[in-house]
Amino acid sequence: MITHLIQWFKPAPAAPRRGAGEVVRLYPRFRWRVFEAAYLGYATFYLVRNNLGVVAKELGAALHYDKSDLGNILACSAMAYGLGKFLMGFLSDRSDSRKFIAAGLLLTAGANFAFGAVASYRLHLALWTLNGLIQGMGYGPCARSLGYWYSYKERGAIFGVWNTAHNLGGGLVGVIAAACAGSFGWPSAFFVPGLIASVAAVYLFWRMRDTPQSQGLPPVEEYKNAYPPQDPSTDHGDLSFRQMLSRYILGNHWLWLISAANFFVYIARYSMLDWGPTYLKETKGVSLMGGGVSTLVVELSGAAGMLSMGWLSDQFGGRRGRVSTLCMIPLLGAFAGLIMTPPGMFWLDLCLLGLIGFSVYVPVMFLGVMSLDLSSKKAVGTAAGFVGMFGYLGRVVEGKGMGWLAQHYGWHPALYAVFACAAAAATLLAFTWNVRPRA
């Protein structure tokens, strides 16, 4: 049974090469199909991952969970996701992207159905931790597919557009989860996104495709006549986990640097996604729907930042670190402003949250793209998973630490801690000022 399952997940084999006329006609169509599937798939993963933060206060009130309890759930899920992103990233490098992402969506939908159906803290802790592990199946196949279908010269713009998928999914879940919880109770905030993910899994299995070679098309480097300056290898043989680590990950000092930066960036990113609605409700008197709207504002502003800055990085010759460093300056100002804004000025809070979203999602996006820039297409899932693992270790600290600080010392000390982490991220990113793609 296990052997058959492993064989089923293996990458699609290369098909006989199509004629030149077919290549010209079909390549753009398949590129669009892959991008569309990766976009919709990744957006859907966020519907079944960020829904807990939106209804955390309502869930806690119904089941008598305090901030520390909720922080434990968020922290364990983040820890599992960080580990899952690394391990599942390696598996995605050795799997058919179409099958891998569809299976991941079905599994995470099941975890959401189960979470909404129980009312036990221990079960909630276990189920959301399991969901975090499964969620690691989302990024790898998407990044792998885009790495194979789009050349390195297109990555800034393409990944900029694709990364708006988690803004779309994360923003929509703020409204969907809040509306469901307000009308039908907190469990519906997990049932409805789970149903959407189930439908999306079927769609992606039909729509997604693996590599260009599996469709009888040439590699994208040949199709676009765009070869990386230091392309390490173009063969597609399997590498063992140890070989992958030693060749592309552990010996790469740039990956270690951007991983450390990602640790602090993710604290800044998720501080407002996990705790923003609760912070606004408790300190600014914002309603349940207002909290959901705040999440939407962060995500939509992040989309605007990634679209504009992704294109800009391509104009800078792929210097993603330079653009990321510049975006940290308004981020620091926005967090300082949020601390000082008095209650009753929700419009100003939304403006500041919009600036946070616009600024923070640029390094979030680019640190993932840089993992591909600085490694190899062979290891895109593994490299992105390695960098992402550090990011979600940061989210572990944020999920537990911010809840603990708010519980024992109040919200302002918690936000001061986030400000300090954003400053640390800016310092580390400054070292990547002149880094350019090499793969």
C-alpha positions as CSV (number, residue, x, y, z in Angstrom):
1,M,0.0,0.0,0.0
2,I,2.7,2.5,1.0
3,T,4.8,1.5,-2.0
4,H,1.9,2.1,-4.4
5,L,1.3,5.5,-2.7
6,I,4.9,6.6,-3.1
7,Q,4.9,5.5,-6.8
8,W,1.6,7.5,-7.3
9,F,3.2,10.7,-6.0
10,K,6.3,10.5,-8.1
11,P,7.0,13.3,-10.6
12,A,5.3,12.9,-13.9
13,P,7.8,11.3,-16.4
14,A,9.0,13.3,-19.4
15,A,6.8,13.0,-22.5
16,P,8.1,12.8,-26.1
17,R,9.1,16.3,-27.3
18,R,6.4,18.1,-29.2
19,G,7.1,19.9,-32.6
20,A,8.1,23.5,-32.7
21,G,4.7,24.7,-33.7
22,E,3.0,22.9,-30.8
23,V,5.6,24.3,-28.4
24,V,4.8,27.9,-29.5
25,R,1.1,27.3,-29.2
26,L,0.9,25.3,-26.0
27,Y,3.6,26.7,-23.8
28,P,1.8,30.0,-22.9
29,R,-1.4,28.0,-22.2
30,F,0.3,25.6,-19.8
31,R,2.1,28.4,-18.1
32,W,-1.2,30.2,-17.5
33,R,-2.8,26.9,-16.2
34,V,0.0,26.3,-13.8
35,F,0.1,29.9,-12.5
36,E,-3.7,29.9,-12.1
37,A,-3.7,26.6,-10.2
38,A,-0.8,27.6,-8.0
39,Y,-2.6,30.9,-7.2
40,L,-6.0,29.5,-6.4
41,G,-4.5,26.6,-4.5
42,Y,-2.3,28.7,-2.2
43,A,-5.1,31.2,-1.6
44,T,-7.3,28.3,-0.5
45,F,-4.7,27.0,1.9
46,Y,-4.9,30.3,3.8
47,L,-8.7,29.9,4.1
48,V,-8.1,26.8,6.3
49,R,-5.1,28.2,8.2
50,N,-5.8,31.8,9.2
51,N,-9.4,31.3,10.3
52,L,-8.5,30.6,13.9
53,G,-7.0,34.0,14.6
54,V,-10.2,35.7,13.4
55,V,-12.5,33.9,15.9
56,A,-9.9,33.4,18.6
57,K,-11.8,35.6,21.1
58,E,-15.2,34.0,20.3
59,L,-13.7,30.5,20.6
60,G,-12.0,31.4,23.9
61,A,-15.2,32.9,25.3
62,A,-17.3,29.9,24.3
63,L,-14.9,27.3,25.6
64,H,-13.2,29.3,28.4
65,Y,-9.7,29.4,26.8
66,D,-7.5,32.3,28.0
67,K,-4.9,34.1,25.8
68,S,-2.2,31.7,27.0
69,D,-4.3,28.7,25.9
70,L,-4.9,30.2,22.5
71,G,-1.3,31.2,22.2
72,N,-0.3,27.5,22.8
73,I,-2.6,26.4,20.0
74,L,-1.1,29.0,17.6
75,A,2.4,28.3,18.7
76,C,2.2,24.5,18.3
77,S,0.5,24.9,14.9
78,A,3.3,27.3,13.8
79,M,6.0,24.9,15.0
80,A,4.4,22.1,13.1
81,Y,4.0,24.2,10.0
82,G,7.7,25.3,10.1
83,L,8.8,21.6,10.4
84,G,6.2,20.6,7.8
85,K,7.2,23.3,5.3
86,F,10.8,21.9,5.4
87,L,10.0,18.2,5.3
88,M,7.1,18.6,2.9
89,G,9.2,20.9,0.8
90,F,11.7,18.1,0.3
91,L,8.9,15.7,-0.6
92,S,7.4,18.2,-3.0
93,D,10.8,18.3,-4.9
94,R,10.3,14.6,-5.5
95,S,6.6,14.6,-6.2
96,D,4.1,15.5,-8.9
97,S,3.0,19.0,-7.9
98,R,-0.6,18.3,-9.1
99,K,-1.1,15.3,-6.9
100,F,0.8,16.7,-3.9
101,I,-1.1,20.0,-3.6
102,A,-4.5,18.3,-4.2
103,A,-3.8,15.8,-1.4
104,G,-2.7,18.6,0.9
105,L,-5.9,20.5,0.5
106,L,-8.1,17.5,1.2
107,L,-6.1,16.7,4.3
108,T,-6.2,20.2,5.7
109,A,-10.0,20.4,5.0
110,G,-10.4,17.2,7.1
111,A,-8.5,18.8,10.0
112,N,-10.7,21.8,9.8
113,F,-13.9,19.7,9.9
114,A,-12.6,17.8,12.9
115,F,-11.6,21.1,14.7
116,G,-15.0,22.6,14.3
117,A,-16.7,19.4,15.5
118,V,-15.0,19.1,18.9
119,A,-14.9,21.2,22.1
120,S,-11.9,19.8,23.9
121,Y,-8.8,21.9,24.5
122,R,-6.4,18.9,24.1
123,L,-8.1,17.8,20.8
124,H,-8.1,21.4,19.5
125,L,-4.3,21.6,20.3
126,A,-3.7,18.3,18.6
127,L,-5.8,19.0,15.6
128,W,-4.5,22.5,14.9
129,T,-0.9,21.2,15.3
130,L,-1.7,18.4,12.8
131,N,-3.2,21.1,10.5
132,G,0.0,23.1,10.7
133,L,2.0,20.0,9.6
134,I,-0.3,19.4,6.7
135,Q,-0.2,23.0,5.6
136,G,3.4,22.5,4.8
137,M,2.2,20.8,1.6
138,G,1.1,24.1,0.1
139,Y,4.1,26.2,-0.6
140,G,6.5,23.6,-2.0
141,P,4.5,22.3,-5.0
142,C,3.5,25.9,-6.0
143,A,7.0,27.3,-5.8
144,R,8.4,24.2,-7.6
145,S,5.9,24.5,-10.4
146,L,6.5,28.2,-10.9
147,G,10.3,27.6,-10.8
148,Y,10.0,25.2,-13.6
149,W,7.6,27.1,-15.8
150,Y,9.0,30.7,-15.4
151,S,12.6,31.8,-15.9
152,Y,14.7,33.6,-13.3
153,K,14.2,36.9,-15.1
154,E,10.5,36.7,-14.5
155,R,10.6,35.6,-10.9
156,G,10.2,39.0,-9.2
157,A,7.0,39.9,-11.1
158,I,5.6,36.3,-11.2
159,F,6.2,35.6,-7.5
160,G,4.9,39.1,-6.7
161,V,1.6,38.3,-8.3
162,W,1.5,34.7,-7.0
163,N,2.2,35.8,-3.5
164,T,-0.9,38.0,-3.5
165,A,-2.7,34.6,-3.3
166,H,-2.1,34.5,0.5
167,N,-3.3,38.1,0.8
168,L,-6.5,37.1,-1.1
169,G,-7.0,34.0,1.0
170,G,-6.0,35.5,4.3
171,G,-8.1,38.6,3.6
172,L,-11.2,36.7,2.5
173,V,-11.0,34.3,5.5
174,G,-11.2,37.4,7.8
175,V,-14.6,38.3,6.4
176,I,-15.8,34.7,5.8
177,A,-14.8,33.4,9.3
178,A,-16.2,36.5,11.0
179,A,-19.5,36.3,9.1
180,C,-19.9,32.6,9.7
181,A,-19.1,32.9,13.4
182,G,-21.5,35.8,13.8
183,S,-24.3,34.0,12.1
184,F,-23.9,30.4,13.0
185,G,-21.3,30.2,15.8
186,W,-17.6,29.6,15.9
187,P,-17.5,26.0,14.5
188,S,-18.9,27.3,11.1
189,A,-15.6,29.3,10.7
190,F,-13.9,26.0,10.2
191,F,-16.7,24.0,8.4
192,V,-17.2,26.5,5.6
193,P,-13.5,27.0,4.7
194,G,-13.0,23.2,4.9
195,L,-15.8,22.8,2.3
196,I,-14.2,25.4,0.0
197,A,-10.8,23.6,0.3
198,S,-12.4,20.2,-0.6
199,V,-13.9,21.7,-3.8
200,A,-10.6,23.4,-4.7
201,A,-8.6,20.2,-4.3
202,V,-10.7,18.5,-7.0
203,Y,-10.3,21.6,-9.3
204,L,-6.5,21.6,-8.8
205,F,-6.2,17.9,-9.5
206,W,-7.8,18.6,-12.9
207,R,-6.1,21.9,-13.7
208,M,-2.5,21.7,-12.4
209,R,0.4,20.2,-14.3
210,D,3.9,19.1,-13.3
211,T,7.1,20.1,-15.3
212,P,7.2,21.4,-18.9
213,Q,9.0,18.2,-19.8
214,S,6.1,16.1,-18.6
215,Q,4.0,17.8,-21.3
216,G,6.5,17.3,-24.0
217,L,7.8,20.8,-23.8
218,P,11.4,22.1,-23.4
219,P,12.8,23.5,-20.1
220,V,11.8,27.1,-19.6
221,E,15.4,28.3,-19.9
222,E,15.4,27.0,-23.5
223,Y,12.0,28.3,-24.3
224,K,12.8,31.8,-23.0
225,N,16.5,31.7,-23.8
226,A,17.2,32.8,-20.3
227,Y,19.9,30.9,-18.5
228,P,20.9,31.9,-14.9
229,P,24.4,33.4,-14.5
230,Q,25.6,30.5,-12.4
231,D,23.2,27.7,-13.2
232,P,24.5,24.9,-11.0
233,S,22.9,22.0,-12.9
234,T,20.1,21.3,-15.4
235,D,19.7,17.5,-14.9
236,H,16.7,16.3,-12.9
237,G,18.1,13.2,-11.2
238,D,16.9,12.4,-7.7
239,L,19.1,13.5,-4.7
240,S,18.9,12.0,-1.3
241,F,17.9,14.1,1.6
242,R,21.5,14.2,2.8
243,Q,22.8,15.2,-0.6
244,M,20.1,17.9,-0.9
245,L,21.1,19.4,2.4
246,S,24.8,19.3,2.0
247,R,24.8,20.5,-1.7
248,Y,22.2,23.3,-1.6
249,I,21.3,24.1,2.0
250,L,23.7,23.7,4.9
251,G,26.8,24.9,3.1
252,N,25.0,28.0,1.7
253,H,25.7,30.9,4.1
254,W,23.2,33.2,2.3
255,L,20.4,30.8,3.1
256,W,21.4,30.9,6.8
257,L,21.3,34.7,6.7
258,I,17.9,35.1,5.0
259,S,16.6,32.3,7.3
260,A,17.6,34.4,10.4
261,A,15.9,37.4,8.8
262,N,12.8,35.4,8.1
263,F,12.6,34.5,11.8
264,F,12.1,38.1,12.8
265,V,10.0,39.1,9.7
266,Y,7.4,36.4,10.5
267,I,7.0,37.7,14.0
268,A,6.1,41.1,12.6
269,R,3.9,39.6,9.9
270,Y,1.8,37.3,12.1
271,S,1.5,39.7,15.1
272,M,-1.3,41.5,13.4
273,L,-2.8,38.4,11.7
274,D,-3.0,36.3,14.8
275,W,-3.6,39.0,17.4
276,G,-4.6,42.1,15.5
277,P,-8.4,41.5,15.6
278,T,-8.2,40.6,19.4
279,Y,-6.0,43.7,20.1
280,L,-8.4,46.0,18.3
281,K,-11.4,44.5,20.1
282,E,-9.9,44.8,23.5
283,T,-8.1,48.1,23.3
284,K,-9.9,50.1,20.6
285,G,-13.5,48.8,21.1
286,V,-13.7,47.4,17.6
287,S,-16.5,45.0,16.7
288,L,-16.2,41.3,15.5
289,M,-16.7,42.4,11.9
290,G,-14.3,45.3,12.4
291,G,-11.6,42.8,13.5
292,G,-12.3,40.8,10.3
293,V,-12.1,43.9,8.2
294,S,-8.7,44.7,9.8
295,T,-7.3,41.4,8.6
296,L,-8.7,42.1,5.1
297,V,-6.9,45.5,5.0
298,V,-3.6,44.0,6.0
299,E,-3.8,41.3,3.3
300,L,-5.0,43.6,0.5
301,S,-2.3,46.1,1.3
302,G,0.2,43.4,1.3
303,A,-0.9,42.4,-2.2
304,A,-0.4,45.9,-3.4
305,G,3.1,45.9,-1.9
306,M,4.1,42.6,-3.5
307,L,2.8,43.5,-6.9
308,S,4.6,46.8,-7.1
309,M,7.8,45.7,-5.3
310,G,8.1,42.4,-7.2
311,W,8.2,44.3,-10.5
312,L,10.7,46.8,-9.0
313,S,13.1,44.0,-7.9
314,D,13.3,42.7,-11.5
315,Q,14.2,46.3,-12.6
316,F,17.0,46.2,-10.0
317,G,18.5,43.1,-11.5
318,G,16.9,40.8,-9.0
319,R,18.2,42.6,-5.9
320,R,15.3,41.5,-3.7
321,G,17.2,42.2,-0.5
322,R,17.6,45.9,-1.3
323,V,13.9,46.4,-1.9
324,S,13.1,44.4,1.3
325,T,15.4,46.5,3.4
326,L,13.8,49.7,2.2
327,C,10.4,48.4,3.0
328,M,11.3,47.9,6.6
329,I,11.5,51.6,7.3
330,P,7.8,52.4,6.9
331,L,7.0,49.1,8.7
332,L,8.8,50.4,11.8
333,G,7.0,53.7,11.6
334,A,3.6,52.0,11.3
335,F,4.1,49.8,14.4
336,A,5.1,52.9,16.4
337,G,2.0,54.8,15.2
338,L,-0.3,51.9,16.1
339,I,1.0,51.9,19.7
340,M,0.3,55.7,20.0
341,T,-3.1,55.8,18.3
342,P,-5.9,56.4,20.8
343,P,-9.3,54.5,20.8
344,G,-12.0,55.8,18.6
345,M,-9.8,56.4,15.5
346,F,-10.5,53.1,13.8
347,W,-9.9,54.7,10.4
348,L,-6.3,55.6,11.4
349,D,-5.7,52.1,12.8
350,L,-6.8,50.7,9.4
351,C,-4.4,53.1,7.6
352,L,-1.5,52.0,9.8
353,L,-2.4,48.3,9.4
354,G,-2.5,48.9,5.7
355,L,1.0,50.3,5.8
356,I,2.1,47.3,7.9
357,G,0.7,44.9,5.3
358,F,2.2,46.8,2.4
359,S,5.6,46.8,4.0
360,V,5.9,43.4,5.7
361,Y,4.7,41.2,2.8
362,V,7.6,42.4,0.6
363,P,10.3,40.7,2.6
364,V,7.9,37.8,3.3
365,M,7.7,37.3,-0.5
366,F,11.3,38.0,-1.4
367,L,12.9,35.7,1.3
368,G,11.1,32.8,-0.4
369,V,12.1,33.9,-3.9
370,M,15.7,34.4,-2.7
371,S,15.8,30.8,-1.5
372,L,15.3,29.8,-5.1
373,D,17.6,32.5,-6.5
374,L,20.4,31.2,-4.2
375,S,20.0,27.5,-4.6
376,S,18.6,25.4,-7.5
377,K,15.4,24.4,-9.1
378,K,16.2,20.8,-7.9
379,A,15.9,22.0,-4.3
380,V,13.4,24.9,-4.5
381,G,11.0,23.1,-2.2
382,T,13.7,22.1,0.3
383,A,15.4,25.5,0.3
384,A,12.1,27.4,0.6
385,G,11.1,25.0,3.4
386,F,14.4,25.6,5.2
387,V,13.9,29.4,5.1
388,G,10.2,29.0,5.9
389,M,11.0,26.8,8.9
390,F,12.9,29.6,10.5
391,G,10.0,31.9,9.7
392,Y,7.6,29.7,11.5
393,L,9.9,29.3,14.4
394,G,9.4,33.0,14.6
395,R,5.7,32.5,14.5
396,V,6.0,30.1,17.4
397,V,7.6,32.8,19.5
398,E,5.0,35.3,18.3
399,G,2.0,33.1,18.9
400,K,3.0,32.1,22.4
401,G,5.1,35.1,23.4
402,M,2.7,37.9,22.3
403,G,-0.2,36.1,24.0
404,W,1.8,35.8,27.2
405,L,3.0,39.4,27.2
406,A,-0.5,40.7,26.5
407,Q,-2.0,38.5,29.2
408,H,0.5,39.5,31.9
409,Y,1.8,42.9,31.0
410,G,-0.7,44.4,28.5
411,W,-0.8,45.0,24.8
412,H,1.7,47.9,24.6
413,P,4.7,45.8,25.8
414,A,3.7,43.1,23.4
415,L,3.8,45.6,20.5
416,Y,7.1,47.0,21.7
417,A,8.5,43.5,21.4
418,V,7.2,43.2,17.8
419,F,8.8,46.6,17.0
420,A,12.2,45.3,18.3
421,C,11.9,42.2,16.1
422,A,11.1,44.2,13.0
423,A,14.3,46.3,13.7
424,A,16.3,43.1,13.9
425,A,14.9,41.9,10.6
426,A,15.8,45.2,9.0
427,T,19.4,45.0,10.2
428,L,19.9,41.4,8.8
429,L,18.2,42.3,5.5
430,A,20.7,45.2,5.0
431,F,23.4,42.6,4.5
432,T,21.6,41.4,1.4
433,W,21.7,44.8,-0.3
434,N,23.6,43.7,-3.4
435,V,22.7,40.0,-3.6
436,R,21.5,38.9,-7.0
437,P,20.2,35.6,-8.4
438,R,22.7,32.9,-9.2
439,A,20.3,30.0,-10.1
